[in-house]
Amino acid sequence: MSVKHELAGRTEGPVYVPGDDGYDEERTGFQLLGPHRPEVIVGAAGVADVRAAVEYAAARRVPLAVQAAGHGVGVPTRGVLVGTRRMNRVGVDPGARTAWVEAGATWAEVVAVTAPHGLAPLSGSFPGVGAVPYTLGGGSGLLARRYGFAADHVRRFEVVTMDGRLRRADATSEPDLFWALRGGGGDVGVVTGMEIDLMPVEGLFGGSLFFDVARAPGVLDAWRRWTRTVPEEVTSAVSMLVYPDAPPFPEAMRGRQIAQLQIAFAGPEGKGRSLVEPLQAAGPVLRDTLRELPYTESGEVFQEPAQPHPYRSRCLLLSDLDGRALAGLAKATGPDAAVPTGVGLRHLGGALARPPRVPNAVDHRDASYSVMVLSVPEPGQEEAVKAFHREALAPFASRTVAPWLTFTYGPLGVDEVRAAFEPATYRRLAQVKARYDPHGLVHGNRPIAAA
């Protein structure tokens, strides 16, 4: 019996093998560089389909990977791929302020269901990201400094482990598994759903201020100094890139290095406008999109591109930001850069620095900022991009806490993942991996070597 017929007889969702119509669409997500090329894809329609795929992979000792929206493909599998995008149901309990989120739901789908109740999840800056994989990695989003990591506010998971069992993981049932899934990356099984806390947030004062770096050379340092003055209700970031010199980009921005200061304030508009006044004085503002936003429009804060594309990035957690390093980064990634590269800076701290009520695998809560460089490599350019990223981030070495895997896109080796965790945390993750995936079949974006 062929693999397709064997699995199709056990699943409700579609099964694809190479050459089938729909195979390429199913295996390709938002990240176009290094997509999965599996032997078979199970487009899971429910938990039973996930269990069938896991049992098939386990019986044959072949690797298994999971893809929801497919933003951060790190380790493409040639074995079994479980696509979860059909498992996108979201249920809300307004009284308890909780939501049940299936494995393939995006944050946009979660927000659409929670917003009518005046509640919001701890969602990310891009609404199209899968809610479950985002949370498995920790999750630092628009309300991060006010409420902490998304992983801090998970009440329970349901997960199929490599023995084919559907397990409930919470603070009292499978507590080690629960600990590892909240921030450890999910390299131990296939999460089919999670129960999360919701916050009483109906909207934000948010949006962006755009500056031409050449006309406002001190804008990054102005943002750095400003972040030291703001309350925890303010979560902010900076994106910086050279805009293409072509339509449909605004003429005033074409061919220029633009710094976009992104602000989300969980408070009233009047106070928000008062808080951002020092930033508006940093130089000529090319564009101001700050306004009161219903949470359903929270993606307008970052305005990240919605089309799939190939990309690679490197990200670091920092104890502090140095003004000279920021100026050097702006110059290195400006119009004359050897590799066209965007920059992302995020202000951390606040609630992110406080441990959750139930401990989890999120480390390095003492970091104050993150810095990321991201490029879209041309064919054959990946090694050059890696070298350029290392060079661009070198000035931050003295204040580097650890790599940050949340915004590191590309294949990661075990040693790179180990470096992102405290030694004790990694040892515990390895022990959990050995218990629930002893043959190392789950190929997650953050590979853990079983102890």
N, C-alpha and C positions, 0 to 999 in steps of 0.2 A: 504494500500500500504506500502511495506517495505521501510525503509530509503534508501536502496541502489537503489531501482527502482525509488523512488521519485527524488533523486538527479541525478541519471544517465540519467533521462529524461530531465534534465535541463543543463547538462554539456557536454562539448566536451572531456575533459580529463577523465581518469578512476576514478571509485569510488570503494573503498574497505571497507569491513566490516570484523570483526574477523573471521578467518577461510578461507578467500579467499587466493588463490595463489597471491603472491605479497604484501599482507598486511604487513607482517613482514619487507620485504625489504623497503617498502614505509615509514614505521613509524620510522625506525632505521636510524640515521644519523651517523656522525663521532663520536659522544659521545655515548658510549655503556652503560653507567651507568644510569639507570632510564629513559629508552626510553618512548615515548608516547604510551599509550594503548587506543586509541580513539574508540568511538562507530562507527565512520565512518571517512574515509579519502577521501578527494577530491584532486586528482592529477591535480591541475589546469593547463589548457592549455592556459588560457587567463583571461582577466578581468571579462568576463561574468561568468566564473566558480567561481571566487572568490566571486562575488556578490551572486551567488546561495548558496554558502556555508555559507556566512555571514547571508543571509536572513533566511536560515534554522535554524542556531544557535539562531538567535535573536527571531524567532517566538516561539521557545521552551525553551528559557532562559537557554541554555546549554553552557558550556564554549567552547571557540574557541582558538586554537593556530595555529601558522604558523611555518613552517620549510622549510628552504632552504637547505643548506648543513648539518645543524644539528650539529654544533660544540658546542653550548653552551646550550643545553637543560637544563632549570632550573626548570620549572613547567610543568611536563608532564600532558597532558590533557586526560580526559576520555570522552570528548565530541566530538567536531569536530576538525580534523586536516586538515589544508590546506597545501599541499605540493606544493612548487613553482618552483621546479627544472626544470620543462618543460618550464617555462617562463624565458628563458635565452638569449633573443635577446639583442644585443648591437648595437647602431648606433652612428656614430661619425660625428661631424661637425668640420672639421679641421680648417676652417677659424675662427670660434668662439671659438675654443679650448674647446669644450664641448662634452659630451657623454650622450646618453640616455641609461639607464641600467635597464633592467627588473628585477623583484623581485628575480628570482632564479639564476641569473648569478653569477659565481664566479669571483674572481679577475683575475684568469688566463684567463678566457674568455674575460674579459674587456681588459686586457693587449694585448692579441692577436690581437684585433681589433684596438687598439689605437697606438701600437708601430710602424706600418708602416708609420705613419704620424709624427714620432718623438715626440710623446706626451705620457704622462704617467698619470694614475690616482694616487690618494693618497692611494695606496693599502697597505695591511698588509704584515706581514712577511711570511705568509703561503698562497700560491696562491689558495688553495682550499677553502678558507673561502668565504662565500656568501657576495657579495659586499654591498647589501642593509642592512642586519642586522648588519654588521660591522659598517656601517656609522650611523645607528640609535643609536648605542651605543657611538658614538663619533669618534672612529677610529684613532689610533695613530700608524702609520706604518713607512716604510723605509725612507720616505722623511719628517717625522713629524717635526723635528726641523727647517727644511728649509721653510716649507709651512703651518704647523699647522695641526689641526685635519681635518679628512675627512669631518666631519659634517660642518666645517666652509665653505666648498666649494660646498655645494649643492645649486642649483638654484631653483629647485622645486621638489615636490613630487606629485605623484598621489596615492591616498589612498582611500580604501573603508572603510567607517565608519559603525558602527553597525546599522545604519538606512538603510543600503543597498545602500547609495549614493556613487558614485565615485566623489571624490573632488580633485580639484587642490589646492595644498598648496604652496604658495610662499610668498615673502615679502609683497605683497599687497592683495593677495587673501587667506583668512583663515590664517592670520598671527600668531595667537596663536597656531594653529595646526602646522604650519611650524616651529615655535620656539621649540615646544615640541618634534617634530620628530627628530630634529638635536641635538642628545645627550641625549634625555630623555628615549630612549630605545624602543619606538614604541608601548607602551602598550595602544594604543587608537584606533587601526584599523589595516587593512591589506594594507601595502604599495605594490602597483603593479609596480611601477617604479620610477626612479629619474633621474633628469638631473644634471650632475656634471661638475665642471671645470676640465680641463686637464692641466698639466704642461709641459713646453717645455723641457722634459728630455728624451734623447735617451738611456742613460746608466748610470752606476755607476762604481766607483771604490769600490769594496766591497768584502766581504768574511769573513773568521774567522781565528783567531789565537787560537790554542789549547795548554793548559798547564796542566801538572800534578800538582795539588794543593800541594801535599806532597813535590814536588821538587821546587815549586815556591809559597811558602806560602803567599807571599805579593802581589800576582797578583791582587786580588780584590781591594786592597787599591791602587795599582798602576793605575788600571783603574779609580778608583774614583778620584784620583788626576789629571789624564790625562783629564778627562771630563771637568775639570775647565779651560782648556787651549784651547779647540777646538772651531772652528767657528760653526755657525749655520748650515752650509752645512753638518756637520757630525752628523749622528744619530747612536747611538751605544747601545749595550746591552751586557749582560753576561748571558749565561746559564751554570749551574753547576750541574753535576750529577755523580753518581758512575756508570761506565760502567759495563755491565754484563761481567763476566769472561768466555766468550765463543765466538766462531765464530758467525756471520761474522764480529765482531768488530775488529779493528786493534790490533795486539798483544801488542803493546806498551801502549794501553789504557785499556786493559781488567782488571777489578777488581780495577781500580783506579778512584779517584775522579778527574774529568776533568772539567776545566773551559774553556768554549768556548767564546772568545771575538768576538762579531759580529759587523761588521762595514759597514756602507753604507755612502759613500761620494759622494755628487752630485757635482763633479768637476773632473779635469784632474788627470790622474794616477800619474804623477810626484809629484804633490802636495800631493796627497793622501798617497803615500809611505813615503814622508817626515813627514807627520802628525803622522803616526803610529810607527815611529822609537822608541819613548819612550816606547811603549807597548812591542815591541819585545825585549827590554832589561829587561823585568820583570822576566825572567827566561828562562830555556830551552824551546824552542818552539817545541812541538811534531809534529805539522802540521800547515801549512800556506796555506790557499786557497785564499788569496787576489789577485785580478786581475781585469782588466776591464771587466765589464759585460754588455751585452745588457740588457735592462730592461725586456725583455722576460725571462731572467734567474735570475731575482732578488730573486727568492725563494732560490737560492743557498747561500745567505748571512746567513740565519738562519738554513737552512738544517733541518727543522722540520719534524718529522715522518709523512708519508703520509697515514699510515694505521689507521683505526678506533680503538679506545681503550677506556676503562672506566677510568675516571679520576675525581679528585676533587682538587680544589685549593683555596687558599686565597691570596688576593693581597692588598697591602697598597700603598697609595701615601705618599711620604715623603718630608719634607722641605729640608732635607740634609741627607747625609750618614755619619755614624760614623765608623771609621776604626775598632774599637774594636767590634762593633756589627757585622760587616762583618766577622771578624775572628771567632766570636762565631757562626755565621750562617753556615760557612763552616764546623766547627767542629760538630755542631748539625746534619748536613745533610750528614756527611761523611760515610765511610764504616761501622761504628758501630752504625748508626742511628737505632732507634727502628722501624721506618717506613721508607722504602726506599722513598726518596723524592728528587725531582729536584728543583732547584732554578732558578728564572729568575729576573734579574735586568735590568732596562731600564733608560737611561738618557733622561730627559725631557727638559723643558725650550725652549729657542729660540722662534720660531714662535708659539709654543704651548702656550706660556705665554701671547700672545697678543690676545685681543678680536677680533672677526670677525667683518666685516663691518655691517652685520645684526646680532644682538644678537641671541644667542641660549642657550640651556639648559646645555651646557658643563660647569661644575664648577671646582674649585680648580686649576685654571691655574697657580697658584704660586708654585705648586709642582715642585721639581727639579728632583726627581727620583721616581721610583716605585720598589717594591720588592714583588715577588710572590713565594710561595711554592706550589708544585704540586705533588700529589701522585696517584698511581694506586691501589686502595684498593682491598684487598682480600674480598671474601664474608664475611659479618658480621663485617667488619673492619672500617666502615665509621665513627663511633663515635670516635674510637681511632685515626683515621687520623685527624679529626677535632681538637681533643685535642692536637695532636702533632703539627699541624700547628699553633695553638695559642701559644704554648710554643716556637716554633722556631722563631716566629715573635715578641715575647715579648720584646726583647732588643731594638726594634725600636720604642717603644711606645712614647718616649719623642719627637720624630721627626715625628710622624704620623700626616698627614693632614686629611686624611679620608680614608675609604675603597675605592678601585678602582674596580668597577664592570666589567670593560672591561676584566680583566683577572681573575675574580672570577668565577669558574665553580662549579655549584651545586645549589640546591634549595635555594632561597632567600626569607626571610620573608619581610613583609612590613616595619618593623622597621629597618632591615638591609639596605634596599633600601633607606629609609629616611635618614639614617646616611651618605649616600654617596653624598648627595646634601646639598647645603646651605638651611637653612630653607625657605627663600623666593622662591627659585627655586622649592623646593618640593611643597610648597603651590600652586604655579602656575601650576605645573604639575597635581596636584590633581584636580584643577579647570578645566583644559582641559580634564582630564579623565572623570569628572562628566558631561561635556557637550557632549562629543562624544561617551562615553561608560557608560551611567548612571547606567546600571545594572551590571557593572563589569564583562562582559563576556569574554573580551580579556584576555587570560592568557599568558602574555609575560614573558621573563626571569627577568625583573625588575618590579615586580608588584607594581602599584601605587594605593593607596586607594583613591577613589573618594571623593572630598570635599563635 
